[in-house]
Amino acid sequence: MKNEEHFASVYDYLMEDAPYGRWLEYTKAFLPAGSRILDLACGTCTFTIMLQEAGFNASGSDLSQDMLTIGEEKIRERKLEIPLYRQDMRELAGFNNLDGITLFCDGLNYLLTEEDVRQTLRKAYSALKPGGILLFDVHSLFKMNTVFNDQMYGENGEDISYIWFCTPGSEPGSVEHSLTFFLKNETGLYERKDEEQFQRTFPPGIYKTWLQEAGFSKVEITGDFGLRAPLETDERIFIKAEKNSRSSSDGGEI
């Protein structure tokens, strides 16, 4: 990712219409209040805060220090206590006996190789207690190959405007996002910031296989926030995986 600080500064603007409430309801369907949940790839912590305010014992982890800095400010404003950790999800360490891990908003799709995804799933497995639950969503192949296929999006706001180009990546099921932002500064002039991001997804059956190889059982793949079986034209796929209740946890001590 390039210009991480610039992207963090506009992230909440881009996520204004994100379905945070539906992610929360999906989580509550599988994890009771009071559960210890790690919100992986938490970004600026909007969802992490919602988990805490809904009665969960939440913590957050993200690779971007700039995202976490904004998240810390939001947490302080609400007078909450939510621990945040800067970690690469592929190297997740120090967590033990978690009740649940959430990884929403296609966070897993930012990993571009099969081994990176598989390693992340193994790390999540180790951090959960026996019977713990991993909940995540990913872009569908339909979205990658159709919705993101040589498309352009944009918005002209008063303080922020952007142009967003999507082009197919070099690997199957991948996309390159090229974004140009125009941000209004204190003088009333607009500054241009450029950002590139890459995402990749895999068939749902492949995720299920990798989860089972990591040790997970009871893998459920659904569409529409867990309400039905996935359709070929769904843009987002939801996956729930449970750690074998007879497994032993080998995480750390956080």
C-alpha positions in Angstrom: 0.0 0.0 0.0 1.3 3.5 -0.8 0.6 6.7 1.0 -0.9 4.9 4.0 -1.3 8.2 5.9 -3.4 9.7 3.1 -5.7 6.7 2.9 -6.2 6.6 6.7 -7.3 10.3 6.6 -10.1 9.6 4.2 -11.0 6.0 5.2 -14.0 7.0 7.3 -15.4 9.2 4.5 -15.2 6.2 2.1 -16.8 4.0 4.7 -19.8 6.2 5.5 -22.2 3.8 3.8 -20.6 0.6 5.1 -23.0 -1.9 6.6 -21.5 -1.8 10.1 -24.9 -2.5 11.7 -25.4 -5.7 9.7 -21.8 -6.9 10.5 -22.7 -6.4 14.2 -26.0 -8.4 13.9 -24.1 -11.2 12.1 -21.6 -11.3 14.9 -24.3 -11.3 17.6 -25.9 -14.3 15.9 -22.9 -16.4 16.9 -21.2 -14.8 19.9 -22.9 -13.7 23.1 -22.4 -10.4 24.9 -19.3 -10.5 27.1 -17.3 -12.6 24.6 -13.6 -11.6 24.1 -13.4 -10.6 20.4 -10.4 -9.5 18.4 -11.4 -7.2 15.5 -8.7 -8.1 13.0 -7.8 -5.4 10.4 -9.8 -3.0 12.5 -8.9 0.1 10.5 -10.1 3.3 12.3 -12.0 1.1 14.9 -15.6 2.1 14.0 -16.7 -1.6 14.2 -14.4 -2.3 17.2 -16.2 0.5 19.1 -19.6 -0.9 18.1 -18.6 -4.3 19.4 -17.5 -2.8 22.8 -20.7 -0.7 23.0 -22.8 -3.8 22.2 -21.4 -5.5 25.3 -18.5 -7.4 23.9 -15.0 -7.3 25.4 -13.3 -6.0 22.2 -9.8 -5.3 21.1 -8.4 -4.3 17.7 -5.5 -5.0 15.6 -4.3 -3.5 12.3 -1.1 -3.2 10.3 -1.5 0.6 9.8 -0.3 2.9 12.7 -2.1 5.8 11.0 -5.4 3.9 11.1 -4.9 3.0 14.8 -4.0 6.5 15.7 -7.4 7.7 14.4 -9.0 4.8 16.1 -7.4 5.7 19.4 -8.8 9.3 19.1 -12.3 7.9 18.5 -12.0 5.6 21.5 -10.9 8.4 23.8 -13.7 10.6 22.6 -16.2 8.0 23.7 -14.4 7.4 27.0 -14.0 3.7 26.3 -11.1 1.4 27.1 -10.3 -0.8 24.1 -6.7 -2.2 23.6 -5.3 -1.8 20.2 -2.3 -3.6 18.7 -0.3 -2.9 15.6 0.2 -6.3 14.0 0.3 -7.9 10.6 -2.5 -10.5 10.5 -0.1 -13.0 8.9 2.1 -12.8 12.0 -0.7 -12.5 14.6 0.8 -13.3 18.0 0.2 -12.9 21.7 -3.5 -13.8 21.8 -4.8 -16.7 23.7 -8.3 -18.2 24.3 -10.3 -15.6 22.4 -14.0 -16.3 22.1 -14.1 -14.8 18.6 -12.2 -13.0 15.8 -13.9 -10.8 13.3 -12.3 -9.8 10.0 -14.9 -7.9 8.0 -14.9 -5.5 5.1 -12.9 -7.8 2.9 -9.8 -7.4 5.0 -8.6 -10.8 4.1 -8.6 -9.9 0.4 -5.6 -7.6 0.9 -3.5 -10.7 1.2 -2.4 -11.6 -2.3 -0.9 -15.1 -2.0 -2.4 -18.4 -1.1 0.2 -19.0 1.6 -0.5 -15.5 3.2 -4.2 -16.4 3.5 -3.5 -19.9 4.9 -1.0 -18.6 7.4 -3.5 -15.9 8.6 -6.1 -18.6 9.1 -3.7 -20.7 11.1 -2.8 -17.8 13.3 -6.4 -17.0 13.9 -7.0 -20.7 14.9 -4.1 -20.5 17.4 -5.5 -17.4 19.0 -9.0 -18.8 19.6 -10.1 -21.0 22.5 -11.5 -24.4 21.8 -15.0 -23.8 20.4 -14.0 -20.2 19.5 -15.4 -18.7 16.3 -13.9 -16.9 13.3 -16.2 -14.6 11.3 -15.1 -12.9 8.1 -16.3 -11.9 4.7 -14.6 -11.7 1.3 -15.3 -10.3 -2.1 -16.8 -12.8 -4.4 -15.3 -13.8 -7.7 -18.3 -12.3 -9.4 -17.5 -8.9 -7.8 -13.8 -9.1 -8.8 -14.5 -10.2 -12.4 -17.7 -8.1 -13.0 -18.2 -5.2 -10.7 -14.5 -4.3 -10.5 -13.7 -5.2 -14.1 -12.3 -2.0 -15.7 -14.7 0.2 -13.9 -14.5 3.8 -12.7 -16.2 5.3 -9.7 -16.1 8.8 -8.2 -17.7 11.3 -6.0 -17.5 15.1 -5.9 -17.8 16.3 -2.3 -17.3 19.7 -0.8 -14.2 18.8 1.2 -13.2 15.5 -0.5 -13.5 14.4 -4.1 -12.1 11.2 -5.6 -11.8 9.2 -8.8 -11.4 5.4 -8.4 -10.3 3.1 -11.2 -10.5 -0.7 -10.9 -8.5 -2.9 -13.3 -7.9 -6.6 -13.3 -4.8 -7.8 -11.5 -2.2 -10.2 -12.8 -3.4 -13.1 -10.7 -6.8 -14.8 -11.1 -9.5 -13.2 -8.9 -7.4 -10.1 -8.3 -7.9 -6.3 -8.8 -5.9 -3.2 -8.7 -7.5 -0.1 -7.2 -6.1 3.2 -8.3 -7.5 6.2 -6.3 -6.9 9.9 -6.7 -8.2 12.1 -3.9 -8.6 15.9 -3.9 -8.6 17.1 -0.3 -9.5 20.6 0.8 -6.9 22.1 3.1 -7.0 24.9 5.6 -6.5 27.5 2.9 -9.4 26.4 0.9 -7.3 24.9 -1.8 -7.4 21.2 -2.9 -4.4 18.9 -2.6 -4.1 15.8 -4.8 -3.2 12.5 -3.1 -2.8 9.2 -5.0 -3.3 5.7 -3.6 -2.9 2.2 -5.0 -4.3 -0.9 -3.4 -4.4 -4.5 -4.5 -6.9 -7.3 -3.5 -7.4 -10.9 -4.4 -10.1 -13.4 -3.6 -10.6 -17.2 -4.1 -13.5 -19.5 -4.6 -15.5 -20.2 -1.4 -14.6 -23.9 -1.5 -11.0 -23.0 -1.4 -11.5 -21.0 1.8 -13.3 -23.9 3.3 -10.5 -26.3 2.5 -7.9 -23.9 4.0 -10.0 -23.5 7.1 -10.3 -27.2 7.6 -6.6 -27.7 7.0 -5.9 -25.1 9.7 -8.1 -27.2 12.1 -11.4 -25.4 12.0 -14.7 -27.4 12.0 -18.3 -26.5 11.2 -17.4 -24.1 8.4 -20.5 -22.3 7.1 -20.5 -20.3 3.9 -23.4 -18.0 3.3 -24.6 -14.9 1.5 -26.5 -11.8 2.7 -24.9 -11.6 6.1 -25.5 -15.2 6.9 -29.2 -15.2 6.0 -29.1 -17.6 3.1 -27.0 -19.8 0.8 -24.7 -17.7 -1.4 -25.8 -16.9 -4.9 -23.6 -16.7 -8.0 -24.2 -12.9 -8.2 -23.5 -12.1 -4.6 -20.8 -9.5 -4.2 -19.8 -10.6 -0.7 -19.4 -14.0 0.8 -19.7 -14.6 4.6 -17.8 -17.4 6.3 -18.1 -18.7 9.9 -15.6 -21.3 11.2 -15.4 -22.9 14.6 -12.3 -24.1 16.3 -12.5 -27.8 17.2 -13.8 -27.9 20.8 -11.2 -30.6 21.7 -8.3 -28.5 20.4 -5.7 -26.9 22.6 -4.8 -23.3 22.2 -1.2 -22.4 21.6 -1.3 -18.6 21.5 0.4 -16.1 23.8 -0.8 -14.2 26.9 -2.7 -11.1 25.7 
